[in-house]
Amino acid sequence: MLDVGCGTGILELSALRFGASRALALDLDPLATDAVLANARINGLEDRIETFLGPLEETPPTPVPVVLANMIRSELFPVLPAIATRLAPGGALILSGLLASEEPATRRLLDDLGLSWEASKDRRDELGDHWLAVLATRSR
C-alpha cells in the first residue's frame, strides 16, 4: 500500500496492523518521513515499511492495491492523476481530509481519472466543519 502525504504514519501503520504486507510512506516534509520511521520502530513494523521523501511523480509508477491520502483539496487534486496511475486495477483508493462541500468536484475528478466512487462517510468536527472520507476503486 501507498500513503501519499504520510504525516506521522498512522494510516500505513494501521494498515500494516490490519493485514497489509508492505507500505510505502511518502511525504514532502523530512520531519514526516523521520516520524514514520520512528513510529514504525516503536511498533515493531520497521521491516515492512519504506519511506520516500519527495513528490509522488518521482516514485516508480508501480501499481499498488491500496492508496491512502489524507490531504486537503488544494494538495490532493493536483496529485490525484499521479495517484490514479499508481492504483492497481481493482485497487482501493481511500481519501480523507476533504470538506463535504467538495463532494461534487471530487466525484467529477475521480470519474475523469477512471476511478469509481464506491462509498463515502461524512462527519462534523467539534468546530462544525463538515468532513468527507471517500472509497474509490480503479475501474479502468
Phi and psi restraints in degrees (value plus and minus 20) as a CYANA .aco file:
   2 LEU   PHI    -145.9  -105.9
   2 LEU   PSI     112.6   152.6
   3 ASP   PHI    -135.3   -95.3
   3 ASP   PSI      91.9   131.9
   4 VAL   PHI    -112.7   -72.7
   4 VAL   PSI     101.0   141.0
   5 GLY   PHI      57.6    97.6
   5 GLY   PSI      36.0    76.0
   6 CYS   PHI     -88.1   -48.1
   6 CYS   PSI     -42.5    -2.5
   7 GLY   PHI      37.9    77.9
   7 GLY   PSI    -147.4  -107.4
   8 THR   PHI    -102.7   -62.7
   8 THR   PSI     -29.7    10.3
   9 GLY   PHI      77.5   117.5
   9 GLY   PSI     -11.8    28.2
  10 ILE   PHI     -79.1   -39.1
  10 ILE   PSI     -57.4   -17.4
  11 LEU   PHI     -89.2   -49.2
  11 LEU   PSI     -67.6   -27.6
  12 GLU   PHI     -92.6   -52.6
  12 GLU   PSI     -52.7   -12.7
  13 LEU   PHI     -84.6   -44.6
  13 LEU   PSI     -60.0   -20.0
  14 SER   PHI     -84.6   -44.6
  14 SER   PSI     -63.5   -23.5
  15 ALA   PHI     -80.8   -40.8
  15 ALA   PSI     -60.0   -20.0
  16 LEU   PHI     -84.7   -44.7
  16 LEU   PSI     -59.7   -19.7
  17 ARG   PHI     -85.3   -45.3
  17 ARG   PSI     -51.1   -11.1
  18 PHE   PHI    -115.2   -75.2
  18 PHE   PSI      -6.8    33.2
  19 GLY   PHI     101.9   141.9
  19 GLY   PSI     -30.5     9.5
  20 ALA   PHI     -82.8   -42.8
  20 ALA   PSI     119.7   159.7
  21 SER   PHI    -102.4   -62.4
  21 SER   PSI     -56.4   -16.4
  22 ARG   PHI    -165.4  -125.4
  22 ARG   PSI     138.0   178.0
  23 ALA   PHI    -162.7  -122.7
  23 ALA   PSI     124.5   164.5
  24 LEU   PHI    -136.3   -96.3
  24 LEU   PSI     101.0   141.0
  25 ALA   PHI    -124.3   -84.3
  25 ALA   PSI     102.1   142.1
  26 LEU   PHI    -140.8  -100.8
  26 LEU   PSI     117.1   157.1
  27 ASP   PHI    -177.5  -137.5
  27 ASP   PSI     139.9   179.9
  28 LEU   PHI    -108.7   -68.7
  28 LEU   PSI     -33.1     6.9
  29 ASP   PHI    -121.3   -81.3
  29 ASP   PSI      99.4   139.4
  30 PRO   PHI     -82.0   -42.0
  30 PRO   PSI     -47.1    -7.1
  31 LEU   PHI     -85.3   -45.3
  31 LEU   PSI     -53.3   -13.3
  32 ALA   PHI     -88.0   -48.0
  32 ALA   PSI     -69.3   -29.3
  33 THR   PHI     -85.6   -45.6
  33 THR   PSI     -54.1   -14.1
  34 ASP   PHI     -83.3   -43.3
  34 ASP   PSI     -61.8   -21.8
  35 ALA   PHI     -84.9   -44.9
  35 ALA   PSI     -59.4   -19.4
  36 VAL   PHI     -79.3   -39.3
  36 VAL   PSI     -68.7   -28.7
  37 LEU   PHI     -82.7   -42.7
  37 LEU   PSI     -61.4   -21.4
  38 ALA   PHI     -83.9   -43.9
  38 ALA   PSI     -64.0   -24.0
  39 ASN   PHI     -88.7   -48.7
  39 ASN   PSI     -53.5   -13.5
  40 ALA   PHI     -85.1   -45.1
  40 ALA   PSI     -61.9   -21.9
  41 ARG   PHI     -82.0   -42.0
  41 ARG   PSI     -65.9   -25.9
  42 ILE   PHI     -77.7   -37.7
  42 ILE   PSI     -56.1   -16.1
  43 ASN   PHI    -115.6   -75.6
  43 ASN   PSI     -13.7    26.3
  44 GLY   PHI      47.3    87.3
  44 GLY   PSI       9.9    49.9
  45 LEU   PHI    -136.9   -96.9
  45 LEU   PSI      -9.4    30.6
  46 GLU   PHI     -82.6   -42.6
  46 GLU   PSI     -43.6    -3.6
  47 ASP   PHI    -101.2   -61.2
  47 ASP   PSI     -26.5    13.5
  48 ARG   PHI    -136.4   -96.4
  48 ARG   PSI     -11.2    28.8
  49 ILE   PHI    -153.0  -113.0
  49 ILE   PSI     120.3   160.3
  50 GLU   PHI    -143.0  -103.0
  50 GLU   PSI     136.0   176.0
  51 THR   PHI    -141.0  -101.0
  51 THR   PSI     134.3   174.3
  52 PHE   PHI    -156.7  -116.7
  52 PHE   PSI     103.7   143.7
  53 LEU   PHI    -120.4   -80.4
  53 LEU   PSI      89.9   129.9
  54 GLY   PHI     126.4   166.4
  54 GLY   PSI    -199.0  -159.0
  55 PRO   PHI     -94.1   -54.1
  55 PRO   PSI     129.5   169.5
  56 LEU   PHI     -75.0   -35.0
  56 LEU   PSI     -57.9   -17.9
  57 GLU   PHI     -81.1   -41.1
  57 GLU   PSI     -37.1     2.9
  58 GLU   PHI    -112.9   -72.9
  58 GLU   PSI     -21.2    18.8
  59 THR   PHI    -108.5   -68.5
  59 THR   PSI     135.4   175.4
  60 PRO   PHI     -81.1   -41.1
  60 PRO   PSI     119.2   159.2
  61 PRO   PHI     -99.5   -59.5
  61 PRO   PSI      24.3    64.3
  62 THR   PHI     -94.3   -54.3
  62 THR   PSI     104.3   144.3
  63 PRO   PHI     -85.8   -45.8
  63 PRO   PSI     119.0   159.0
  64 VAL   PHI    -144.8  -104.8
  64 VAL   PSI     134.3   174.3
  65 PRO   PHI     -96.8   -56.8
  65 PRO   PSI     -41.1    -1.1
  66 VAL   PHI    -160.1  -120.1
  66 VAL   PSI     111.5   151.5
  67 VAL   PHI    -145.9  -105.9
  67 VAL   PSI     112.5   152.5
  68 LEU   PHI    -135.2   -95.2
  68 LEU   PSI     121.6   161.6
  69 ALA   PHI    -170.1  -130.1
  69 ALA   PSI      94.4   134.4
  70 ASN   PHI    -128.3   -88.3
  70 ASN   PSI      68.5   108.5
  71 MET   PHI    -163.2  -123.2
  71 MET   PSI     130.4   170.4
  72 ILE   PHI     -93.7   -53.7
  72 ILE   PSI     140.4   180.4
  73 ARG   PHI     -72.4   -32.4
  73 ARG   PSI     -65.3   -25.3
  74 SER   PHI     -83.5   -43.5
  74 SER   PSI     -44.3    -4.3
  75 GLU   PHI    -110.3   -70.3
  75 GLU   PSI     -58.6   -18.6
  76 LEU   PHI     -94.3   -54.3
  76 LEU   PSI     -70.3   -30.3
  77 PHE   PHI     -76.5   -36.5
  77 PHE   PSI     -61.2   -21.2
  78 PRO   PHI     -84.2   -44.2
  78 PRO   PSI     -48.8    -8.8
  79 VAL   PHI    -119.5   -79.5
  79 VAL   PSI     -24.6    15.4
  80 LEU   PHI     -80.2   -40.2
  80 LEU   PSI     -56.6   -16.6
  81 PRO   PHI     -80.4   -40.4
  81 PRO   PSI     -61.1   -21.1
  82 ALA   PHI     -88.8   -48.8
  82 ALA   PSI     -55.4   -15.4
  83 ILE   PHI     -82.2   -42.2
  83 ILE   PSI     -64.7   -24.7
  84 ALA   PHI     -79.7   -39.7
  84 ALA   PSI     -56.5   -16.5
  85 THR   PHI     -91.3   -51.3
  85 THR   PSI     -38.4     1.6
  86 ARG   PHI    -116.4   -76.4
  86 ARG   PSI     -21.4    18.6
  87 LEU   PHI    -112.2   -72.2
  87 LEU   PSI     101.8   141.8
  88 ALA   PHI     -85.4   -45.4
  88 ALA   PSI     131.8   171.8
  89 PRO   PHI     -73.8   -33.8
  89 PRO   PSI     111.6   151.6
  90 GLY   PHI      59.7    99.7
  90 GLY   PSI     -20.0    20.0
  91 GLY   PHI     -94.3   -54.3
  91 GLY   PSI     144.4   184.4
  92 ALA   PHI    -129.1   -89.1
  92 ALA   PSI     112.8   152.8
  93 LEU   PHI    -133.0   -93.0
  93 LEU   PSI     103.8   143.8
  94 ILE   PHI    -136.0   -96.0
  94 ILE   PSI      98.5   138.5
  95 LEU   PHI    -133.6   -93.6
  95 LEU   PSI     122.0   162.0
  96 SER   PHI    -167.1  -127.1
  96 SER   PSI     151.1   191.1
  97 GLY   PHI      72.6   112.6
  97 GLY   PSI     -13.6    26.4
  98 LEU   PHI    -117.3   -77.3
  98 LEU   PSI     128.6   168.6
  99 LEU   PHI    -101.1   -61.1
  99 LEU   PSI     127.2   167.2
 100 ALA   PHI     -78.9   -38.9
 100 ALA   PSI     -51.0   -11.0
 101 SER   PHI     -87.1   -47.1
 101 SER   PSI     -35.1     4.9
 102 GLU   PHI    -109.9   -69.9
 102 GLU   PSI     -15.6    24.4
 103 GLU   PHI     -77.2   -37.2
 103 GLU   PSI     -68.8   -28.8
 104 PRO   PHI     -79.2   -39.2
 104 PRO   PSI     -64.3   -24.3
 105 ALA   PHI     -86.2   -46.2
 105 ALA   PSI     -56.9   -16.9
 106 THR   PHI     -86.8   -46.8
 106 THR   PSI     -63.8   -23.8
 107 ARG   PHI     -78.8   -38.8
 107 ARG   PSI     -65.5   -25.5
 108 ARG   PHI     -81.6   -41.6
 108 ARG   PSI     -66.7   -26.7
 109 LEU   PHI     -84.5   -44.5
 109 LEU   PSI     -64.0   -24.0
 110 LEU   PHI     -79.9   -39.9
 110 LEU   PSI     -63.4   -23.4
 111 ASP   PHI     -82.3   -42.3
 111 ASP   PSI     -64.3   -24.3
 112 ASP   PHI     -79.9   -39.9
 112 ASP   PSI     -49.5    -9.5
 113 LEU   PHI    -111.4   -71.4
 113 LEU   PSI     -15.4    24.6
 114 GLY   PHI      58.0    98.0
 114 GLY   PSI       3.4    43.4
 115 LEU   PHI    -127.0   -87.0
 115 LEU   PSI     119.5   159.5
 116 SER   PHI    -121.7   -81.7
 116 SER   PSI     107.7   147.7
 117 TRP   PHI     -90.5   -50.5
 117 TRP   PSI      98.8   138.8
 118 GLU   PHI    -122.5   -82.5
 118 GLU   PSI     -61.7   -21.7
 119 ALA   PHI    -182.5  -142.5
 119 ALA   PSI     141.9   181.9
 120 SER   PHI    -170.3  -130.3
 120 SER   PSI     141.3   181.3
 121 LYS   PHI    -161.5  -121.5
 121 LYS   PSI     119.2   159.2
 122 ASP   PHI    -150.1  -110.1
 122 ASP   PSI     137.7   177.7
 123 ARG   PHI    -179.2  -139.2
 123 ARG   PSI     136.4   176.4
 124 ARG   PHI    -119.2   -79.2
 124 ARG   PSI     120.1   160.1
 125 ASP   PHI    -111.1   -71.1
 125 ASP   PSI    -198.3  -158.3
 126 GLU   PHI     -86.3   -46.3
 126 GLU   PSI     -36.7     3.3
 127 LEU   PHI    -112.5   -72.5
 127 LEU   PSI     -24.5    15.5
 128 GLY   PHI      73.7   113.7
 128 GLY   PSI     -20.6    19.4
 129 ASP   PHI     -90.2   -50.2
 129 ASP   PSI     122.8   162.8
 130 HIS   PHI    -127.5   -87.5
 130 HIS   PSI      88.8   128.8
 131 TRP   PHI    -123.3   -83.3
 131 TRP   PSI     136.8   176.8
 132 LEU   PHI    -152.0  -112.0
 132 LEU   PSI     116.2   156.2
 133 ALA   PHI    -139.4   -99.4
 133 ALA   PSI     122.9   162.9
 134 VAL   PHI    -151.6  -111.6
 134 VAL   PSI     120.0   160.0
 135 LEU   PHI    -131.6   -91.6
 135 LEU   PSI     103.8   143.8
 136 ALA   PHI    -149.0  -109.0
 136 ALA   PSI     137.5   177.5
 137 THR   PHI    -147.3  -107.3
 137 THR   PSI     138.1   178.1
 138 ARG   PHI    -103.9   -63.9
 138 ARG   PSI      98.1   138.1
 139 SER   PHI    -121.8   -81.8
 139 SER   PSI     -30.4     9.6
